[in-house]
Amino acid sequence: MAPLDQSYPVFVLAFCVFDKHHYAEIVAPAVEKFKFRHFGHSSVVLHETDIRKEKGCFSFFHNREHKERFIAELTEIIDASKFTLIACVVD
């Protein structure tokens, strides 16, 4: 955890536990379509830090409308997914 970012001084590790059928039939295809819609391929990793800080392939966020649409679509996928969330926060 070095160097520690004083503006975001916690580390969060989260696990999403899915039913295999639900993940394979619903979640994975939705995420793949989402990635193709926004990036033209599915190999991008949706990493929270990069999205929040608009780094790497998420630098397209200088277009606020695109960022809002991206976040709204990703939120819809998460909202429609059935999973158990297990999280640990290190302060």
C-alpha positions, 0 to 999 in steps of 0.5 A: 500500500505504498505510497499511500494516497492521502486523499483516498487512505483506504484499501478495499478488497471485494469479492462478488460471488455468483451462481455459475449459471447466472454469471455465464448466461447473464452477467458475462455477456452483458459485460462483454457487450458493454466493453465492445460498445465503449472500447471496441473490444472486450480485453479492457479490465474495469478497474475502479481506480482507473475509472475513478481517476480517468487513467489509461483507456478511461481517459475518454472521460474528458467527454462528460456525457460519455462518462455519465453514459458509461457509469449509468450503463455499468450501474445497470449491469450491476443492479441487474446482477444477482451476487453476494458481495464480500468486502474487506476495508483496510484503513 
